[in-house]
């Protein structure tokens, strides 16, 4: 979620401006990290208090040996390499998902180059094909995105948006009644 503070930065002044913006909760970095910070603090202080008050001298020496062992051999794991590999995998997956989004622009250019006539019939064919492409894309997104599903909960909303005509809506509803468990975006 993007929260802009531009209007507040330009209209505020004085010493407290930066602190006021830093301590905002909505859209804040603190809102994102507080659960992790809280878990870390609980773990840290539980280990600290256990070491100081629950362990005797002999157990403290064993604990210190374990800490030294972890410190000595902890650098043998190439953490930067593993982290770099992980980030590469995440970015590769994200980029492949982004490239899988079907943008209708290229298809519109291809259709306008393929259907070259200047008549009203050719223009309507081009528009109908692109309307079907946008309808299929939107129907697919209703199965993926809750926001799109909220915008288009029924086939009647596709008609209102101009992506579907009433007779086409009837065809899709008939197919949906006959095959209720299959997707109809094709």
Secondary structure, 3 states (H helix, E strand, C coil): CCCCCHHHHHHCCCCHHHHHHHCCCCCCHHHHHHHHHHHHHHHHHHHHHHHHHHCCHHHHHHHHHHHHHHHHHHHHCCHHHHHHHHHHHHHHHHHHHHHCCCCHHHHHHHHHHHCCCCCHHHHHHHHHHHHHHHHHHHHHHHHHCHHHHHHCCCHHHHHHHCCCCHHHHHHHHHHHHHCCCCCCCC
